[in-house]
């Protein structure tokens, strides 16, 4: 067995600072490290090597100092390393990076390629699926468990979804992106570091991969970064002291004054359908996504933004629906702003598969030539969009938090990076422009049942080969509730200060008082398995943007707080008055949660109770 592991050297994002004068990140003195998810991928590959035999090769593309990352991988146990290093690679976006990596991988006969589910600096998760597409291999993303049958050349994996887990199988060769649950993190010992110095690192230049240097770097990148802007979030930092009853009463009054207890607003906008174009072009497409048969709110958010983008040019807004038995979604999509609903309803699409969905979407884009294609930045969207973009050589911005149109009519995709410390406006050099957009960042249009959409049919041109087989699903209420983090106006965050999973039930009255708030957890709580990993919020989890975030027993370390940077109002409850979270919250209560939370639940319920 021959394993390749794609790694990336990244800066410690907690140490990065933005220089407003130069509009650049200050990197001097910032510690560099291997992206944490890539480390997990490497460790799992090493474990598999122990079971199947063979070798593990670490591969990176980066400047000369990236060699340090490869040395770290060799110290952990990789057999050898390959370093793609050449000024020609500078400025590569994800597709140009994937192109170089795929060409390097083709130089050898690898069975499996592993990588982290995303890098902790850019957070896109696009390179793995794009490499898979360029190699024409199977892909499985968000893998939390992985086994291989070397004799049958078969992979068995369990991957995370937004509603639970799926058991998936595919044949070699394949590209697998790994989550932190796939392997336990460890660090090399001194003797291992010394032994690593004798292991080979081969340097590969752009000329070694292709005679055409224009396919790499800035020239080969279909997206470009137009600049950097710092993200400053100013919090009120108001503390409530005194007896718990008095403090909680004052806290709830402050929440009411901020309108933080009101339901999330939905824009009450009556829209006018946009005129049809003869060839169907000049359209903005939104790929609809459902969960357990119900349209996800992020789809409606994207339709609202699509209408805003379309109004100046009167472009048509089209919702794309893929699945089986999904025509019923057309009415709701029209009510939320779709001028057209294009449906591909086929038994082959009943269960999501990367191969089938990518084939239908790529063919539809090629045939109908829309201006913009928007997908939700969900587990499915992150799996599908990079594959389609690589197939069509299109620019793709992943995990955008907003979209706008510049003075030249170009789509500007606002992309956060480095834990949300900065946001970068990104442009596509190709049409259509593609982006995945983070749930909870935008607002749906007001629902207008008088609207009607033109219904069109998409056909599967040729049945694609399905390389991944779903053999089982695990879905329960705990997993489904994690998806509510993208949709609920309020979220309750739980840290280790809660004491243990036996205390989760004691938080339920507060959740109910907040109208059925979503539940978020820190990484430590996820590691302790109090709740599924899907609830984890932070640097290596998900980012959320509720109107109200109530943090209970959470210290407030950087790795968690970056995940709630876009929250409207943050309330912190911690018995330690010196906890870092109070400096990052709007309203704070230094109290024992066991005393404060029941009082808070009762007070909020009283305020929200109809007169």
C-alpha positions in Angstrom: 0.0 0.0 0.0 1.2 3.4 -0.9 -0.3 6.4 1.0 0.2 10.1 0.2 -0.7 12.7 2.8 -1.2 16.3 1.6 -0.1 18.8 4.3 0.0 22.6 4.6 2.1 24.7 6.9 0.0 27.4 8.5 0.6 30.3 10.9 -0.7 30.1 14.4 -3.9 32.2 13.7 -4.1 33.3 17.4 -0.8 35.2 16.9 -1.7 37.0 13.7 -2.2 40.7 13.7 -3.5 43.0 10.9 -1.5 46.1 10.0 -4.0 48.7 9.0 -1.3 50.9 7.4 0.0 48.3 5.0 -3.3 46.3 5.0 -1.2 43.1 5.4 -0.9 40.5 8.1 2.1 40.8 10.4 3.8 37.5 10.1 7.1 38.3 11.8 7.6 36.1 14.9 4.4 34.2 14.2 4.9 30.5 14.9 4.3 28.1 11.9 2.8 24.7 12.3 1.3 21.9 10.3 -2.5 22.4 10.0 -4.0 20.3 12.7 -6.4 18.3 10.5 -3.5 17.4 8.2 -1.6 16.0 11.3 -4.6 13.8 12.0 -4.6 12.6 8.4 -0.9 11.8 8.6 -1.3 9.9 11.9 -4.1 7.8 10.5 -2.1 7.0 7.4 0.7 5.8 9.6 -1.7 3.6 11.6 -2.9 2.1 8.3 0.6 1.5 7.2 1.1 -0.5 10.3 -1.9 -2.7 9.4 -1.3 -3.1 5.6 2.4 -2.4 5.2 3.8 -0.1 2.5 4.9 3.5 2.9 3.6 7.0 3.7 4.8 10.0 1.7 4.2 13.5 3.0 3.7 16.1 0.2 3.4 19.9 0.4 3.5 22.9 -1.8 5.0 26.0 -0.4 8.0 28.3 0.0 11.4 27.0 1.2 10.4 27.3 4.9 7.6 24.8 4.4 10.4 22.2 4.5 10.1 22.5 8.3 6.6 21.1 8.1 7.8 18.1 6.1 10.6 17.5 8.7 7.8 17.4 11.4 5.9 14.8 9.3 9.0 12.7 8.9 9.6 12.9 12.7 6.0 11.6 13.2 6.9 8.6 11.1 6.4 9.4 7.4 8.9 7.4 5.2 9.8 10.3 2.9 8.6 13.7 1.7 8.0 15.6 -1.5 8.3 19.4 -1.5 6.8 21.4 -4.4 8.9 24.5 -4.2 9.2 27.1 -7.0 8.4 30.9 -7.2 6.1 29.9 -10.0 3.7 28.4 -7.5 3.3 31.7 -5.5 -0.1 33.1 -5.4 -1.9 29.9 -6.2 -5.6 29.6 -5.3 -7.1 26.3 -4.4 -7.5 25.1 -8.0 -4.0 26.0 -9.0 -2.7 24.3 -5.9 -4.8 21.2 -6.6 -3.5 21.2 -10.1 0.1 21.2 -9.0 -0.5 18.5 -6.3 -2.4 16.3 -8.8 0.4 16.5 -11.3 2.9 15.6 -8.6 0.8 12.6 -7.4 0.6 11.3 -10.9 4.3 10.8 -10.9 3.8 7.8 -8.6 1.2 5.1 -8.2 -0.5 5.9 -4.9 -3.4 3.9 -3.6 -4.9 6.5 -1.2 -4.4 10.2 -0.7 -5.3 11.7 2.7 -5.6 15.3 3.7 -7.2 17.3 6.4 -10.9 18.3 6.0 -9.7 21.9 5.7 -6.7 24.1 6.7 -7.2 26.2 9.8 -6.0 29.4 8.1 -8.2 29.5 4.9 -10.8 27.0 6.1 -12.0 26.1 2.5 -11.7 22.4 2.4 -11.5 22.6 -1.4 -8.1 21.2 -2.3 -9.0 17.6 -1.5 -12.1 17.3 -3.7 -10.4 19.3 -6.5 -7.4 16.9 -6.4 -9.8 14.0 -6.6 -11.5 15.5 -9.7 -8.3 16.3 -11.5 -7.1 12.7 -10.8 -10.5 11.3 -11.7 -10.6 9.4 -8.4 -13.3 8.8 -5.9 -13.6 11.1 -2.9 -14.9 10.8 0.6 -14.9 14.0 2.7 -15.3 14.6 6.4 -14.1 11.1 7.3 -14.1 10.3 11.0 -13.3 6.6 10.8 -11.4 4.8 8.2 -10.4 1.2 7.4 -8.9 -0.3 4.4 -9.1 -3.8 2.9 -5.8 -4.0 1.0 -6.6 -7.4 -0.5 -9.9 -6.2 -2.0 -8.5 -2.7 -2.6 -11.5 -1.2 -0.8 -12.0 1.6 1.6 -14.6 1.6 4.4 -15.2 5.0 6.0 -17.6 6.7 8.3 -18.1 10.4 7.4 -19.8 13.3 9.2 -23.0 14.8 7.8 -25.1 17.7 9.0 -27.6 15.2 10.4 -25.4 12.4 11.7 -23.0 9.9 10.1 -22.9 7.8 6.9 -21.0 4.6 6.3 -19.4 4.8 2.9 -17.3 2.5 0.8 -15.3 2.9 -2.4 -12.4 1.3 -4.3 -8.8 2.4 -4.6 -7.6 4.9 -5.7 -9.4 7.6 -3.7 -8.9 10.9 -1.9 -10.1 11.2 1.7 -10.4 14.3 3.8 -10.0 13.6 7.5 -11.6 15.1 10.6 -10.0 15.3 14.0 -11.8 12.2 15.3 -10.0 10.0 12.8 -6.8 9.8 14.9 -5.5 11.0 18.2 -3.0 13.9 18.0 0.6 13.3 19.1 3.9 15.0 18.9 7.3 13.6 17.9 9.9 12.7 20.5 13.5 14.0 20.4 14.8 10.8 19.1 12.2 10.8 16.3 13.2 14.4 15.4 16.8 13.3 15.1 15.9 10.3 12.9 13.9 12.5 10.6 17.1 14.3 9.5 18.2 11.2 7.7 14.9 10.7 5.7 14.7 12.0 2.1 12.9 15.2 1.0 12.7 15.5 -2.7 12.2 19.0 -4.2 9.9 19.3 -7.2 9.7 22.5 -9.4 7.0 23.7 -11.7 9.1 22.7 -14.7 9.2 19.1 -13.4 5.4 19.0 -13.5 4.6 20.9 -16.7 6.3 22.8 -19.5 3.5 25.4 -19.2 4.2 27.5 -16.1 1.0 29.5 -16.7 -1.1 26.8 -15.2 0.4 27.5 -11.8 0.5 30.4 -9.4 -1.4 33.7 -10.0 -1.7 33.0 -13.8 -3.2 29.6 -13.2 -5.7 30.8 -10.5 -9.3 31.5 -11.6 -9.8 33.6 -8.4 -7.9 36.6 -7.1 -7.9 38.3 -3.8 -8.5 42.0 -4.1 -7.3 43.0 -0.7 -7.6 42.4 3.0 -9.8 44.0 5.6 -9.7 43.6 9.3 -12.8 42.4 11.2 -13.3 44.3 14.4 -16.1 43.3 16.7 -16.7 45.6 19.7 -18.4 44.1 22.6 -20.1 46.0 25.4 -18.4 44.1 28.2 -21.0 45.0 30.8 -21.0 43.0 34.0 -24.0 42.4 36.3 -23.1 42.1 40.0 -25.0 41.6 43.3 -27.4 39.0 44.4 -28.1 36.4 41.6 -31.9 37.4 41.4 -31.1 41.1 41.1 -28.2 40.5 38.6 -30.3 38.2 36.4 -33.2 40.6 36.4 -30.9 43.4 35.2 -29.4 41.1 32.6 -32.7 40.2 31.1 -33.7 43.8 31.0 -30.5 44.6 29.0 -31.3 41.7 26.6 -34.8 43.1 26.1 -33.4 46.6 25.5 -31.2 45.1 22.8 -34.1 43.2 21.2 -32.0 40.1 21.6 -34.9 38.0 22.8 -37.0 38.7 19.7 -37.3 36.1 16.9 -34.9 36.5 13.9 -36.3 39.1 11.5 -37.3 38.1 8.0 -37.4 40.8 5.4 -40.9 41.5 4.4 -40.2 42.2 0.8 -42.5 41.8 -2.2 -40.4 41.0 -5.2 -41.1 41.4 -8.9 -40.2 38.5 -11.2 -37.3 39.2 -13.5 -37.8 39.0 -17.3 -36.8 35.7 -18.9 -33.7 35.7 -21.2 -34.2 33.8 -24.5 -31.2 31.5 -23.8 -31.6 31.2 -20.1 -28.3 32.9 -19.5 -27.5 35.9 -17.3 -29.1 34.0 -14.4 -28.1 33.6 -10.7 -28.4 30.0 -9.6 -29.0 28.8 -6.1 -28.5 25.1 -5.4 -31.4 24.1 -3.0 -30.6 21.7 -0.2 -33.0 19.9 2.1 -32.5 18.0 5.3 -34.8 15.1 6.1 -37.2 16.4 3.4 -37.4 20.0 4.5 -35.7 22.9 2.7 -32.8 24.3 4.7 -33.0 27.9 5.8 -29.7 28.6 4.1 -31.3 27.9 0.7 -33.9 30.7 1.4 -31.1 33.0 2.6 -29.2 32.5 -0.7 -32.4 33.2 -2.7 -32.8 36.4 -0.8 -29.2 37.5 -1.6 -29.6 36.3 -5.2 -32.5 38.7 -5.7 -30.5 41.5 -4.3 -27.6 40.8 -6.6 -30.0 40.3 -9.6 -32.0 43.5 -9.3 -29.6 45.9 -10.9 -29.2 43.8 -14.1 -32.7 42.1 -13.9 -31.0 38.7 -14.0 -33.3 35.7 -13.4 -33.0 33.9 -10.1 -33.2 30.2 -10.4 -33.3 27.5 -7.8 -31.7 24.2 -8.8 -33.3 21.1 -7.1 -31.6 17.7 -7.4 -33.1 14.6 -5.9 -36.0 12.2 -6.1 -39.6 13.2 -5.4 -38.5 16.9 -4.9 -40.9 18.7 -7.2 -42.9 19.7 -4.1 -40.1 22.1 -3.1 -40.9 24.3 -6.1 -43.8 26.2 -4.4 -41.8 27.1 -1.4 -38.8 28.2 -3.5 -41.0 30.4 -5.6 -42.5 32.0 -2.5 -39.0 32.9 -1.4 -37.9 34.5 -4.6 -37.1 31.9 -7.3 -38.1 33.1 -10.8 -37.3 29.7 -12.1 -37.1 26.3 -10.5 -35.0 23.8 -12.4 -35.6 20.3 -11.2 -33.7 17.1 -11.9 -35.9 14.4 -10.3 -34.4 10.9 -10.8 -34.1 7.8 -8.6 -30.4 8.0 -9.1 -30.4 11.2 -7.1 -32.5 9.9 -4.2 -29.4 9.5 -2.0 -26.7 12.2 -2.3 -23.6 11.0 -4.1 -20.7 13.3 -5.2 -20.5 11.6 -8.6 -24.2 11.8 -9.6 -24.8 15.4 -8.3 -21.5 16.7 -9.7 -22.4 15.2 -13.1 -25.9 16.8 -13.2 -24.8 20.2 -12.0 -21.7 20.4 -14.2 -23.7 19.5 -17.3 -26.4 22.0 -16.4 -23.9 24.8 -16.0 -22.2 23.9 -19.3 -25.5 23.8 -21.2 -27.2 26.9 -19.7 -24.3 29.2 -18.8 -25.5 31.1 -15.7 -23.6 34.1 -14.4 -23.4 33.0 -10.8 -23.8 29.6 -9.0 -24.3 29.7 -5.2 -24.3 26.7 -2.9 -24.7 26.4 0.8 -21.5 26.0 2.8 -22.8 22.8 4.4 -21.2 19.4 4.5 -22.8 18.6 1.2 -22.0 21.9 -0.4 -18.3 21.7 0.6 -18.2 18.2 -0.9 -19.9 19.1 -4.2 -18.8 22.6 -5.2 -15.0 22.0 -5.4 -15.5 18.9 -7.5 -17.8 20.8 -10.0 -15.4 23.8 -10.0 -12.4 21.7 -10.8 -14.3 19.8 -13.6 -15.2 23.1 -15.3 -12.0 25.0 -14.4 -14.1 27.6 -12.6 -13.1 29.9 -9.7 -14.7 29.0 -6.4 -14.8 30.9 -3.2 -15.6 28.7 -0.2 -17.4 29.6 3.0 -18.2 33.2 2.0 -20.0 35.4 4.5 -21.4 37.9 2.1 -21.7 38.7 -1.6 -21.9 42.0 -3.5 -21.5 43.5 -6.9 -18.8 46.0 -7.7 -18.9 49.0 -10.0 -17.9 46.8 -13.0 -20.8 44.4 -12.4 -18.5 41.7 -11.0 -19.5 39.4 -8.1 -17.5 40.2 -5.0 -17.2 37.2 -2.6 -16.3 38.1 0.9 -14.2 35.4 2.4 -13.1 35.2 6.1 -9.8 33.6 6.9 -7.4 33.1 9.8 -10.2 32.4 12.2 -12.2 35.3 11.0 -9.6 37.9 11.9 -9.7 39.2 8.4 -12.1 39.2 5.5 -10.9 39.2 1.9 -12.9 40.4 -1.2 -12.4 37.7 -3.9 -13.2 38.0 -7.6 -13.6 35.2 -10.1 -11.8 35.4 -13.5 -14.2 32.8 -14.9 -17.9 32.6 -15.6 -20.0 31.5 -13.9 -18.6 32.8 -10.6 -19.1 30.1 -7.9 -19.3 30.4 -4.2 -20.4 28.5 -1.1 -21.9 30.7 1.5 -21.9 30.1 5.2 -25.4 29.6 6.7 -26.8 32.3 9.0 -25.0 35.2 7.3 -27.9 36.4 5.1 -31.6 37.0 5.3 -34.4 35.4 3.4 -37.0 37.4 1.6 -40.5 37.6 3.1 -42.5 34.6 2.1 -45.0 35.5 -0.7 -47.3 32.7 -1.7 -48.6 34.7 -4.6 -45.3 34.3 -6.4 -45.1 31.6 -9.1 -42.0 30.3 -10.7 -41.4 28.8 -14.2 -40.7 25.1 -13.7 -38.0 23.6 -15.9 -36.6 20.0 -16.1 -33.0 19.0 -16.0 -32.1 15.6 -17.4 -29.3 13.2 -16.6 -27.4 13.2 -19.9 -25.6 10.0 -19.2 -25.7 7.9 -16.0 -22.4 8.6 -14.2 -20.4 5.8 -12.6 -21.1 6.0 -8.9 -17.8 5.3 -7.1 -19.0 5.7 -3.5 -21.6 3.4 -2.0 -23.5 4.5 1.1 -24.0 1.4 3.2 -25.6 2.9 6.3 -26.8 6.0 8.0 -27.0 7.1 11.7 -29.5 9.9 12.3 -31.1 10.9 15.6 -32.4 14.0 17.3 -29.0 14.9 18.7 -27.6 15.1 15.2 -30.5 16.9 13.7 -30.4 19.5 16.4 -26.8 20.3 15.5 -28.1 21.6 12.1 -30.2 24.1 14.0 -27.0 26.0 14.8 -27.3 27.4 11.3 -30.9 28.4 11.7 -32.0 29.2 15.2 -32.0 32.9 16.4 -30.6 31.8 19.8 -27.9 29.4 20.8 -26.7 28.1 24.1 -23.0 27.3 24.4 -21.7 24.7 26.8 -18.2 24.4 28.2 -16.4 22.1 30.5 -17.5 24.4 33.4 -20.9 22.6 33.2 -19.3 19.8 35.1 -20.5 16.8 33.1 -23.0 15.4 30.6 -25.4 14.6 33.5 -26.0 18.3 33.8 -27.1 18.8 30.2 -30.7 18.3 31.2 -30.5 21.2 33.6 -29.9 23.5 30.7 -33.1 22.5 28.9 -35.4 25.1 30.7 -33.2 27.9 29.3 -33.2 26.3 25.9 -37.0 26.1 26.0 -37.3 29.7 27.3 -35.3 30.9 24.3 -37.8 29.3 21.9 -35.9 26.1 21.4 -32.3 27.4 21.2 -29.6 25.5 19.3 -26.8 23.9 21.4 -23.2 24.7 20.8 -20.2 23.1 22.5 -16.5 23.7 22.8 -13.8 21.4 21.5 -13.1 20.0 25.0 -16.8 19.0 25.4 -16.8 17.4 21.9 -13.6 15.5 22.8 -15.3 14.3 26.0 -18.2 13.1 23.9 -20.9 14.8 25.9 -22.6 15.7 22.5 -21.7 14.8 18.9 -18.9 16.7 17.1 -21.5 18.3 14.9 -22.3 20.7 17.7 -18.7 21.9 18.1 -18.2 25.6 17.4 -14.8 27.2 16.9 -11.6 27.2 14.9 -11.8 23.4 14.2 -15.6 23.3 14.4 -18.3 25.5 12.8 -18.9 29.2 12.8 -22.4 30.4 13.8 -24.2 33.8 13.8 -27.2 33.7 16.2 -28.8 36.9 17.3 -28.1 35.7 20.9 -25.4 33.4 22.2 -25.5 32.4 25.9 -22.1 30.9 26.9 -22.3 28.7 30.0 -19.1 27.5 31.7 -17.0 28.5 28.7 -13.5 30.0 29.4 -13.4 32.1 26.2 -10.2 30.8 24.5 -9.5 32.1 21.0 -10.2 28.7 19.4 -13.8 28.8 20.5 -14.6 32.5 20.3 -13.7 32.8 16.6 -16.7 30.6 15.9 -19.1 33.1 17.4 -17.5 36.2 16.1 -20.6 37.0 14.1 -23.1 36.5 16.9 -25.3 39.5 17.7 -25.2 39.6 21.5 -23.0 37.4 23.6 -23.9 36.6 27.2 -21.3 34.9 29.4 -22.0 33.0 32.6 -18.9 31.9 34.4 -18.2 31.6 38.2 -14.7 32.9 37.6 -14.9 36.7 37.3 -11.5 36.7 35.6 -12.4 34.3 32.8 -11.3 35.6 29.4 -14.8 35.3 28.0 -16.0 38.3 29.9 -13.7 40.5 27.7 -15.3 39.1 24.6 -19.0 39.3 25.7 -21.6 42.0 25.6 -23.2 41.0 28.9 -21.5 39.1 31.7 -22.6 37.3 34.9 -20.0 36.1 37.3 -22.0 33.4 39.0 -22.5 29.7 39.5 -24.4 28.4 36.4 -26.4 26.0 38.6 -27.9 29.1 40.4 -28.0 31.6 37.5 -29.4 29.4 34.7 -32.7 28.5 36.4 -33.2 32.1 37.3 -32.4 33.2 33.8 -34.7 30.7 32.2 -37.6 31.8 34.5 -36.9 35.5 33.8 -36.7 35.1 30.1 -39.8 33.0 29.9 -41.7 35.7 31.9 -40.5 38.4 29.5 -41.4 36.4 26.4 -44.8 35.2 27.7 -47.7 36.7 25.8 -49.7 39.2 27.9 
